[in-house]
Amino acid sequence: MRTRIFAVGIGLICVVSVFSVASFALPNEIAYTISAQLDTAKNIITATETVRFTNRTGTTLTELYFHVVPNAFKRGADTKYQQELQRAGIPPALIYASPNDDAFIEIKSVTANGQALAFSIDDTLMRVALQEPLADGQTLELQIEFLNDLLEASPQAQWAATLAVRSGFRNSTYTVTLWYPKVVVYDADEGWNLDKYSFLGEFYGDFADYDVTLTVPANFTIGCTGTILSERVEGTQKLVKIQAERVHDFAWVAGPFYRLEETELPHNIRLRVLSLGLSMTTVSSDAVNFFSERFGPYAYSVVTVAQVTVGGGMEYPGIVMIAGGSTAEIVHELAHQWWYGAVGNDEMDEAWLDEAFATFSEELYDIERLNAPSSARSSYRFREPGIPVLTRADRFPSLRSYAQAVYTKGSGVLWMLRWVIGPETFDRLLREYYARFVYKNATTQDFIAVAEEVSAQELDWFFDIWLRTTKTVDFSLPVGTWRQLEDGQFETRLTILRQGEALAPVKVVLYLRDGSIVETRWDGQQTTAELTFKSASAPVQAEIDPDHDVLEEHRANNTLSFPAFVLQRAICDGG
């Protein structure tokens, strides 16, 4: 998701200043077969779902859990999501365009082997009690019948970042996400990951295979996760068969007004662009090609970019939802196809693994593809948000603080890591991380392990400070002297200070009178150091971190000038 900061703040809960630690997902084998029909007269989806689940948890299971997200929006329900809106002073009714509308998922039945299974629903979680224990390695097939009542979203819900409404319809265009019962991830340390749908914090899912049949009006065009295998019109209806392999969610859009444009890209990738008027093909093609070159080939055969009227600025495996159509929005959401789509993560516990990575990727594209200056980076004029990057998403006090910590500081941490280990090593790191965890869920500790392996450096100190604390650093240049040596060379001595508890190496540059520069790197481990430069020309100015590689807030004391009249007098005096 690409955040947009609005005037309404979301005061959620009192923040506990502890960082989150994600547990790795155990690779259960899951396959979904879903047959769904969209009724545009009633704006409901009726569906049957078969879930084939092979237990790889290492333990015997007596129950399964499913996400049933549409219940978050049920009118009058006391859900976590609606509680968060109310605490922020936002009436939950604001999400609906019509006062008589509603949204929910109704589970009509759950069966296995022809026998009904008992189930219960709490908020956006469904517990299914198994008739018999499911041992590790055993497989179970469940059949679920359900109905999803889609809401007509208010205009405020065009962007997902406003009210966290990601599914619904407006102007006969349907955005269908988080719409079916989806198996909850079973984590190695914590067991079932029972996070409920929240205003802040997104998703976490097992990689699975999907065979989906959608029935929609005959004049509708569909965009979706995966590959469309066939489309067949029967009277007033169209049956669309879709297959998606090794994805952790399935989303789709449909409507009568879409203009479809398809483009073949390198690596046998097909780009499908569904537009309601926006021009998105050129930027989308270039972004997919750029990220494939930099991080590794796009992980699937089809990528879909869809303009939506609900829940824009959002990513799902194989498809991104676009609201405004800016280059920044399109590039950011497509970057998520690498960081979230192909390499998954727990977006509640470790949101930086996808949002910071996508923000970094978007900024890298801007700088390298669009020739934007380095000052285009969101972290260039850094301000410490006062809450660690590795804070659970639902513990941030506002959307603004979440964006500042996860997107801005998080991407800045990646830019700083690039400086610490070097650009070429950093590029190898991202490619190796992507190759190693494609079609898997990764954790921060996984990324650190790959970073240390690729760089051959111990980096716990770096990640502990910059992800898990709000410690800051302030460099300064209080004193500088220079003199001309007998051989005609110039010697400049600088005193550099580091205040604050955070650590980072830093570049120190000396600008010379003849227009050249000399530079050095200080490791920043001590609180003070004396640096000596030799040069063929007299110094004009010294500067710490001219490229803003380090996340430093106060930079007014980062420069020290040597006035021209001093240079001239010193030269005349033979100084």
C-alpha positions as CSV (number, residue, x, y, z in Angstrom):
1,M,0.0,0.0,0.0
2,R,1.2,3.5,-0.7
3,T,0.2,5.8,2.1
4,R,-1.4,9.2,1.6
5,I,-1.6,11.3,4.8
6,F,-5.0,12.9,5.3
7,A,-6.2,15.5,7.8
8,V,-8.0,12.9,10.0
9,G,-5.6,11.3,12.5
10,I,-6.2,7.7,13.6
11,G,-5.7,7.7,17.4
12,L,-5.8,3.9,17.9
13,I,-4.4,2.8,21.3
14,C,-1.8,3.7,23.8
15,V,1.5,2.7,22.3
16,V,3.6,0.1,24.1
17,S,7.2,0.8,23.1
18,V,8.3,-2.7,22.4
19,F,9.2,-4.0,19.0
20,S,7.5,-7.0,17.3
21,V,9.3,-10.2,16.4
22,A,7.8,-12.3,13.7
23,S,7.8,-16.1,13.8
24,F,8.4,-18.0,10.6
25,A,5.4,-19.6,8.9
26,L,5.4,-23.4,8.7
27,P,4.9,-24.5,5.1
28,N,1.5,-26.1,5.2
29,E,0.3,-27.3,1.8
30,I,-2.9,-25.6,0.8
31,A,-5.0,-25.6,-2.4
32,Y,-8.2,-23.7,-2.9
33,T,-10.9,-24.5,-5.5
34,I,-13.5,-21.7,-5.5
35,S,-16.6,-21.3,-7.7
36,A,-18.2,-17.9,-7.2
37,Q,-21.1,-16.0,-8.8
38,L,-21.4,-12.2,-8.7
39,D,-25.0,-11.0,-8.5
40,T,-24.9,-7.3,-9.6
41,A,-28.6,-6.8,-8.8
42,K,-28.0,-7.6,-5.1
43,N,-24.3,-6.9,-5.0
44,I,-23.5,-10.2,-3.4
45,I,-21.2,-13.1,-4.2
46,T,-22.4,-16.7,-3.6
47,A,-19.6,-19.3,-3.6
48,T,-18.5,-22.7,-2.7
49,E,-14.9,-23.3,-1.7
50,T,-12.9,-26.5,-1.3
51,V,-9.8,-26.3,0.8
52,R,-7.3,-29.1,0.6
53,F,-5.0,-28.8,3.6
54,T,-2.0,-30.9,4.4
55,N,-0.7,-30.5,7.9
56,R,3.0,-29.6,8.0
57,T,3.0,-28.0,11.5
58,G,4.9,-30.8,13.2
59,T,2.0,-31.3,15.6
60,T,-1.5,-32.8,15.5
61,L,-4.3,-30.3,14.9
62,T,-7.8,-30.5,16.3
63,E,-9.0,-27.3,14.7
64,L,-8.4,-25.0,11.8
65,Y,-8.8,-21.2,11.7
66,F,-9.8,-19.0,8.8
67,H,-9.9,-15.3,8.1
68,V,-13.4,-14.0,7.3
69,V,-12.4,-10.3,6.7
70,P,-15.7,-8.9,5.3
71,N,-17.2,-9.1,8.9
72,A,-14.9,-6.2,9.9
73,F,-17.4,-3.9,8.0
74,K,-20.7,-5.4,9.2
75,R,-22.9,-2.6,10.3
76,G,-23.2,-2.3,14.1
77,A,-20.6,-5.1,14.7
78,D,-18.2,-4.6,17.6
79,T,-15.2,-5.5,15.6
80,K,-11.6,-4.5,16.3
81,Y,-11.6,-2.4,13.1
82,Q,-14.8,-0.5,14.0
83,Q,-13.5,0.0,17.6
84,E,-10.4,1.6,16.2
85,L,-12.5,4.0,14.0
86,Q,-14.7,5.0,16.9
87,R,-11.7,5.7,19.2
88,A,-10.4,8.0,16.4
89,G,-13.8,9.8,16.3
90,I,-14.7,8.4,12.9
91,P,-18.2,7.0,12.6
92,P,-18.1,3.5,11.0
93,A,-21.1,4.5,8.9
94,L,-18.7,6.7,6.9
95,I,-17.5,3.7,5.0
96,Y,-20.9,3.2,3.3
97,A,-22.3,5.2,0.4
98,S,-25.8,4.2,1.3
99,P,-27.3,4.3,4.9
100,N,-29.1,1.0,4.1
101,D,-26.0,-0.8,2.9
102,D,-24.1,-3.5,4.8
103,A,-21.1,-5.8,4.4
104,F,-20.4,-9.2,5.8
105,I,-19.5,-12.8,5.0
106,E,-22.1,-15.4,5.9
107,I,-20.8,-19.0,6.3
108,K,-23.7,-21.3,5.3
109,S,-21.9,-24.6,6.0
110,V,-18.6,-26.3,6.6
111,T,-18.3,-30.0,5.8
112,A,-15.6,-32.7,5.5
113,N,-16.3,-36.1,4.1
114,G,-20.0,-35.2,3.8
115,Q,-20.2,-34.5,7.6
116,A,-21.0,-31.0,8.9
117,L,-18.3,-29.5,11.1
118,A,-19.0,-27.1,14.0
119,F,-17.7,-23.6,13.5
120,S,-17.8,-20.4,15.4
121,I,-16.9,-16.8,14.3
122,D,-15.2,-14.1,16.5
123,D,-14.8,-10.8,14.7
124,T,-12.9,-11.7,11.5
125,L,-11.7,-15.2,12.6
126,M,-13.6,-18.4,12.1
127,R,-12.7,-21.5,14.1
128,V,-13.6,-24.9,12.7
129,A,-13.6,-27.9,15.0
130,L,-12.3,-31.1,13.3
131,Q,-14.2,-34.3,13.8
132,E,-10.9,-36.2,14.1
133,P,-7.4,-35.0,14.9
134,L,-5.3,-34.2,11.9
135,A,-1.8,-35.6,12.4
136,D,1.3,-34.1,10.9
137,G,1.5,-35.1,7.3
138,Q,-2.2,-35.9,6.9
139,T,-4.5,-34.2,4.4
140,L,-8.0,-32.9,4.9
141,E,-10.5,-31.5,2.4
142,L,-13.1,-29.0,3.6
143,Q,-16.1,-27.7,1.7
144,I,-17.3,-24.2,2.6
145,E,-20.5,-22.5,1.3
146,F,-20.6,-18.8,1.9
147,L,-22.1,-15.5,0.8
148,N,-20.2,-12.2,0.7
149,D,-22.3,-9.1,0.8
150,L,-20.3,-6.3,-0.9
151,L,-20.7,-2.8,0.3
152,E,-21.2,0.3,-1.9
153,A,-18.2,2.2,-0.7
154,S,-18.3,5.9,0.0
155,P,-16.1,8.3,-2.1
156,Q,-13.7,8.5,0.8
157,A,-12.8,4.8,0.3
158,Q,-11.3,5.3,-3.1
159,W,-7.9,5.1,-1.4
160,A,-7.3,2.1,0.8
161,A,-5.3,4.3,3.2
162,T,-8.2,6.4,4.2
163,L,-10.7,4.0,5.8
164,A,-8.9,0.7,5.1
165,V,-11.9,-0.4,2.9
166,R,-10.4,-2.6,0.3
167,S,-13.3,-4.4,-1.2
168,G,-16.7,-3.2,-2.6
169,F,-18.1,-1.4,-5.5
170,R,-18.7,2.1,-6.9
171,N,-20.0,3.1,-10.3
172,S,-20.6,-0.5,-11.4
173,T,-16.9,-1.3,-10.9
174,Y,-16.2,-4.1,-8.4
175,T,-13.0,-4.5,-6.4
176,V,-13.1,-7.9,-4.7
177,T,-10.4,-8.6,-2.1
178,L,-10.2,-10.4,1.2
179,W,-13.5,-12.0,0.2
180,Y,-13.3,-15.7,0.9
181,P,-12.5,-17.9,4.0
182,K,-8.7,-18.0,4.0
183,V,-6.6,-20.4,6.2
184,V,-4.8,-18.6,9.0
185,V,-1.0,-19.0,9.1
186,Y,0.4,-21.4,11.7
187,D,3.7,-20.0,13.0
188,A,6.5,-22.1,14.4
189,D,6.7,-20.3,17.7
190,E,3.2,-18.9,18.2
191,G,0.9,-21.4,16.6
192,W,-2.1,-20.0,14.9
193,N,-1.5,-16.3,14.0
194,L,-4.9,-15.0,15.2
195,D,-4.6,-11.3,14.2
196,K,-8.0,-9.7,13.5
197,Y,-8.5,-7.2,10.7
198,S,-7.2,-3.8,11.8
199,F,-7.2,-0.3,10.5
200,L,-3.4,-0.3,10.4
201,G,-1.6,-3.5,9.5
202,E,-2.2,-5.6,6.5
203,F,-2.0,-9.3,5.7
204,Y,-0.2,-12.6,6.2
205,G,-0.9,-15.8,4.3
206,D,0.4,-19.2,3.3
207,F,1.5,-19.6,-0.3
208,A,-1.1,-21.8,-1.9
209,D,-2.6,-22.8,-5.3
210,Y,-5.9,-21.5,-6.5
211,D,-8.4,-22.8,-9.1
212,V,-11.1,-20.2,-9.3
213,T,-14.2,-20.0,-11.5
214,L,-16.0,-16.6,-11.6
215,T,-19.4,-16.0,-13.1
216,V,-20.1,-12.4,-13.9
217,P,-22.3,-10.5,-16.4
218,A,-21.3,-11.2,-20.0
219,N,-20.2,-7.6,-20.7
220,F,-17.8,-7.5,-17.7
221,T,-14.0,-7.5,-18.1
222,I,-12.0,-9.2,-15.3
223,G,-8.6,-8.6,-13.9
224,C,-7.2,-11.0,-11.3
225,T,-4.5,-12.8,-9.5
226,G,-3.1,-15.5,-11.7
227,T,-3.8,-16.6,-15.3
228,I,-7.1,-16.6,-17.0
229,L,-7.4,-20.0,-18.7
230,S,-10.7,-19.5,-20.5
231,E,-13.7,-17.3,-20.8
232,R,-17.1,-18.6,-22.0
233,V,-20.3,-16.6,-22.5
234,E,-23.5,-18.3,-21.7
235,G,-26.5,-16.1,-22.3
236,T,-26.2,-13.0,-20.1
237,Q,-23.4,-14.6,-18.0
238,K,-19.6,-15.1,-18.5
239,L,-17.7,-18.0,-16.9
240,V,-14.1,-17.2,-16.3
241,K,-11.6,-19.9,-15.2
242,I,-8.5,-18.8,-13.5
243,Q,-5.4,-20.6,-12.1
244,A,-2.9,-19.1,-9.7
245,E,0.0,-21.1,-8.2
246,R,2.2,-20.3,-5.2
247,V,0.4,-17.2,-4.2
248,H,-0.8,-16.2,-0.7
249,D,-4.0,-14.5,-1.7
250,F,-6.5,-14.1,-4.6
251,A,-8.1,-10.8,-5.6
252,W,-10.0,-9.6,-8.6
253,V,-11.8,-6.7,-10.2
254,A,-14.7,-6.6,-12.7
255,G,-16.8,-4.1,-14.5
256,P,-18.4,-3.2,-17.8
257,F,-16.4,0.0,-18.4
258,Y,-12.8,-1.4,-18.4
259,R,-10.5,-0.9,-21.4
260,L,-8.1,-3.8,-21.5
261,E,-4.6,-3.4,-22.9
262,E,-2.2,-6.4,-23.0
263,T,1.6,-6.2,-23.5
264,E,4.2,-8.9,-23.7
265,L,7.3,-8.2,-21.6
266,P,10.7,-9.9,-21.3
267,H,10.9,-13.1,-19.3
268,N,7.6,-14.3,-20.9
269,I,5.6,-11.9,-18.7
270,R,2.2,-10.7,-19.9
271,L,1.1,-7.3,-18.6
272,R,-2.7,-6.7,-18.4
273,V,-3.8,-3.1,-17.8
274,L,-7.5,-2.5,-17.0
275,S,-8.2,1.2,-17.2
276,L,-11.2,3.4,-16.6
277,G,-9.4,6.3,-18.3
278,L,-6.0,6.4,-16.8
279,S,-2.9,5.8,-18.9
280,M,-0.8,3.2,-17.1
281,T,0.8,0.9,-19.6
282,T,4.1,2.7,-20.3
283,V,5.0,3.2,-16.6
284,S,3.8,-0.3,-15.6
285,S,5.9,-1.9,-18.4
286,D,9.0,0.0,-17.4
287,A,8.6,-0.6,-13.7
288,V,8.2,-4.4,-14.1
289,N,11.3,-4.5,-16.4
290,F,13.3,-2.4,-14.0
291,F,12.5,-4.4,-11.0
292,S,13.1,-7.7,-12.9
293,E,16.5,-6.4,-13.8
294,R,17.5,-5.2,-10.4
295,F,16.0,-7.8,-8.0
296,G,15.3,-10.9,-10.1
297,P,12.6,-11.8,-12.6
298,Y,9.0,-11.3,-11.8
299,A,7.8,-14.5,-10.1
300,Y,4.6,-15.1,-12.2
301,S,3.6,-15.2,-15.8
302,V,0.9,-12.4,-15.6
303,V,0.9,-9.1,-13.8
304,T,-2.3,-7.0,-13.8
305,V,-2.6,-3.3,-13.2
306,A,-6.2,-2.2,-12.6
307,Q,-7.8,1.2,-12.0
308,V,-10.3,0.9,-9.2
309,T,-13.0,3.0,-7.6
310,V,-12.6,1.4,-4.2
311,G,-9.4,0.5,-2.2
312,G,-6.8,2.0,-4.6
313,G,-3.1,2.2,-3.8
314,M,-3.1,-1.5,-2.9
315,E,-1.2,-4.6,-3.8
316,Y,-2.2,-8.3,-4.0
317,P,-0.4,-11.2,-5.6
318,G,-0.3,-10.7,-9.3
319,I,-2.5,-7.6,-9.3
320,V,-2.3,-4.0,-8.1
321,M,-5.2,-1.6,-7.5
322,I,-4.6,1.9,-8.7
323,A,-6.7,5.0,-7.7
324,G,-5.0,8.2,-8.9
325,G,-2.6,6.8,-11.5
326,S,0.5,8.8,-10.6
327,T,3.8,7.3,-11.5
328,A,4.7,7.0,-7.8
329,E,1.5,5.0,-7.0
330,I,2.0,2.6,-9.9
331,V,5.7,2.0,-9.3
332,H,5.2,1.6,-5.6
333,E,2.4,-1.0,-5.9
334,L,4.3,-2.9,-8.6
335,A,7.4,-3.0,-6.4
336,H,5.2,-4.9,-3.9
337,Q,5.1,-7.7,-6.4
338,W,8.6,-8.4,-5.3
339,W,8.3,-7.3,-1.7
340,Y,5.0,-8.8,-0.4
341,G,3.9,-10.7,-3.5
342,A,6.8,-13.1,-4.2
343,V,8.6,-12.7,-0.9
344,G,5.9,-12.7,1.7
345,N,5.9,-11.5,5.3
346,D,3.8,-10.9,8.3
347,E,2.6,-7.4,7.5
348,M,1.2,-6.8,11.0
349,D,4.4,-7.7,13.0
350,E,7.0,-6.6,10.4
351,A,5.3,-4.2,8.0
352,W,8.7,-2.7,7.0
353,L,9.6,-5.8,5.1
354,D,7.2,-4.9,2.4
355,E,6.4,-1.2,2.8
356,A,9.9,0.0,3.4
357,F,11.3,-2.2,0.7
358,A,8.6,-1.0,-1.8
359,T,9.3,2.6,-0.9
360,F,13.0,2.1,-1.4
361,S,12.4,0.4,-4.7
362,E,10.1,3.2,-5.8
363,E,12.8,5.8,-4.9
364,L,15.5,3.7,-6.6
365,Y,13.3,3.7,-9.8
366,D,12.9,7.5,-9.5
367,I,16.6,8.1,-9.2
368,E,17.9,5.6,-11.7
369,R,15.1,5.6,-14.3
370,L,13.7,9.1,-14.1
371,N,16.9,10.8,-13.1
372,A,15.4,12.3,-9.9
373,P,17.9,13.8,-7.5
374,S,18.9,11.9,-4.3
375,S,16.8,14.5,-2.4
376,A,13.7,12.8,-3.9
377,R,14.2,10.1,-1.2
378,S,11.5,10.4,1.5
379,S,14.1,10.0,4.2
380,Y,16.4,12.7,2.8
381,R,15.1,15.3,5.3
382,F,14.8,12.8,8.1
383,R,12.7,13.4,11.2
384,E,12.8,10.7,13.9
385,P,9.2,9.5,14.3
386,G,9.6,8.6,18.0
387,I,8.5,5.0,17.6
388,P,10.6,2.0,16.4
389,V,10.3,0.7,12.9
390,L,9.7,-2.8,14.2
391,T,6.5,-1.9,16.1
392,R,3.4,-3.9,15.5
393,A,1.2,-2.0,13.0
394,D,-1.8,-1.9,15.3
395,R,0.3,-0.2,18.0
396,F,1.0,2.9,16.1
397,P,-1.0,5.9,17.4
398,S,-1.8,7.3,14.0
399,L,-1.5,6.7,10.3
400,R,1.0,9.5,10.1
401,S,3.4,7.9,12.7
402,Y,3.0,4.5,10.9
403,A,4.0,6.1,7.6
404,Q,6.9,8.0,9.1
405,A,8.3,5.0,10.9
406,V,7.6,2.2,8.4
407,Y,7.7,3.9,5.0
408,T,10.1,6.8,5.6
409,K,12.5,5.6,8.3
410,G,12.2,2.0,7.1
411,S,13.3,2.9,3.5
412,G,16.0,5.2,5.0
413,V,17.4,2.3,6.9
414,L,17.7,0.4,3.6
415,W,19.4,3.4,1.9
416,M,21.8,3.7,4.9
417,L,22.5,-0.1,4.8
418,R,23.4,0.4,1.1
419,W,25.9,3.0,2.2
420,V,27.3,0.9,5.1
421,I,28.0,-2.3,3.0
422,G,28.4,-0.6,-0.4
423,P,26.0,-0.2,-3.4
424,E,27.3,-3.3,-5.3
425,T,27.1,-5.5,-2.2
426,F,23.7,-4.2,-1.4
427,D,22.4,-5.0,-4.9
428,R,23.7,-8.5,-4.5
429,L,22.0,-8.7,-1.1
430,L,18.6,-7.9,-2.5
431,R,18.9,-10.3,-5.4
432,E,20.0,-13.1,-3.0
433,Y,17.3,-12.3,-0.5
434,Y,14.7,-12.4,-3.3
435,A,16.0,-15.6,-4.8
436,R,16.2,-17.4,-1.5
437,F,12.7,-16.4,-0.3
438,V,10.6,-16.3,-3.4
439,Y,7.3,-18.1,-2.7
440,K,8.1,-18.1,1.0
441,N,7.4,-15.9,4.0
442,A,10.5,-14.2,5.3
443,T,11.2,-12.4,8.6
444,T,13.5,-9.6,9.5
445,Q,15.9,-12.1,11.0
446,D,16.0,-13.9,7.6
447,F,16.9,-10.6,5.9
448,I,19.6,-9.9,8.5
449,A,21.1,-13.3,8.0
450,V,21.4,-12.9,4.3
451,A,22.8,-9.4,4.7
452,E,25.5,-10.6,7.0
453,E,26.3,-13.5,4.7
454,V,26.5,-11.4,1.5
455,S,28.4,-8.6,3.1
456,A,30.7,-10.7,5.3
457,Q,29.9,-8.3,8.1
458,E,28.3,-8.5,11.5
459,L,25.3,-6.2,11.3
460,D,23.2,-6.9,14.4
461,W,24.4,-3.6,15.8
462,F,23.0,-1.7,12.8
463,F,19.6,-3.4,12.8
464,D,19.2,-3.3,16.5
465,I,19.7,0.4,16.7
466,W,17.9,1.5,13.5
467,L,14.9,-0.9,13.6
468,R,14.3,-1.6,17.3
469,T,15.0,1.8,18.9
470,T,14.5,5.5,18.4
471,K,18.1,6.4,19.2
472,T,19.4,9.3,17.1
473,V,22.8,10.5,16.0
474,D,24.0,14.1,15.5
475,F,27.4,14.7,13.8
476,S,29.2,18.1,14.0
477,L,32.4,19.8,12.8
478,P,33.3,22.3,15.6
479,V,36.9,22.9,14.6
480,G,39.0,22.8,11.5
481,T,42.5,24.1,10.7
482,W,44.8,24.0,7.7
483,R,48.3,24.9,6.8
484,Q,50.5,24.8,3.7
485,L,53.4,22.4,3.9
486,E,56.9,23.0,2.6
487,D,56.2,20.8,-0.4
488,G,53.3,23.0,-1.4
489,Q,50.7,20.6,-0.3
490,F,47.9,21.5,2.1
491,E,47.1,19.8,5.3
492,T,43.7,20.1,6.8
493,R,42.7,18.8,10.3
494,L,39.1,18.4,11.3
495,T,37.6,17.6,14.6
496,I,34.4,15.6,14.2
497,L,32.0,14.9,17.0
498,R,29.2,12.3,17.4
499,Q,26.4,13.0,19.8
500,G,23.5,10.6,20.5
501,E,23.4,6.9,21.1
502,A,22.9,5.7,17.5
503,L,25.9,4.5,15.5
504,A,26.7,4.8,11.8
505,P,29.7,5.3,9.6
506,V,29.7,8.6,7.8
507,K,31.4,10.2,4.8
508,V,33.4,13.4,5.4
509,V,34.2,15.6,2.4
510,L,36.6,18.4,1.9
511,Y,35.9,20.8,-0.9
512,L,38.9,22.5,-2.3
513,R,39.6,25.9,-3.9
514,D,40.4,24.4,-7.3
515,G,37.0,22.7,-7.4
516,S,38.2,19.2,-6.6
517,I,37.3,17.2,-3.5
518,V,38.9,14.7,-1.1
519,E,36.8,12.5,1.1
520,T,37.2,9.8,3.8
521,R,34.9,7.5,5.7
522,W,34.8,7.7,9.5
523,D,33.3,4.6,11.3
524,G,31.5,6.7,13.8
525,Q,32.1,4.3,16.7
526,Q,33.7,6.9,19.0
527,T,32.3,10.2,20.1
528,T,35.1,12.2,18.6
529,A,37.9,11.9,16.1
530,E,40.6,13.9,14.5
531,L,40.7,13.6,10.7
532,T,43.7,14.7,8.5
533,F,43.5,15.5,4.8
534,K,46.3,16.1,2.4
535,S,45.5,18.0,-0.8
536,A,47.0,20.0,-3.7
537,S,44.7,23.0,-3.1
538,A,43.5,24.9,-0.1
539,P,40.2,23.9,1.6
540,V,37.0,25.9,1.1
541,Q,34.5,23.9,3.1
542,A,34.2,20.6,5.0
543,E,30.9,18.7,5.2
544,I,29.7,15.6,6.9
545,D,27.4,13.2,4.9
546,P,26.7,15.4,1.9
547,D,24.5,12.7,0.3
548,H,22.3,12.2,3.4
549,D,23.2,8.5,3.6
550,V,22.8,8.5,7.4
551,L,19.4,9.1,9.1
552,E,20.4,12.3,10.9
553,E,17.9,14.9,11.8
554,H,19.9,18.0,12.7
555,R,22.3,18.9,9.9
556,A,23.0,22.6,10.5
557,N,26.3,21.7,12.2
558,N,27.5,19.4,9.5
559,T,29.5,22.0,7.6
560,L,32.5,24.1,8.3
561,S,33.6,26.8,6.0
562,F,37.1,28.3,5.5
563,P,36.4,31.9,4.3
564,A,38.2,33.1,1.2
565,F,39.9,36.1,2.9
566,V,41.5,33.6,5.4
567,L,42.8,31.5,2.5
568,Q,44.3,34.5,0.8
569,R,45.9,35.9,3.9
570,A,47.2,32.5,4.8
571,I,48.7,32.1,1.4
572,C,50.3,35.5,1.5
573,D,51.7,34.8,4.9
574,G,53.1,31.5,3.7
575,G,50.7,29.9,6.2
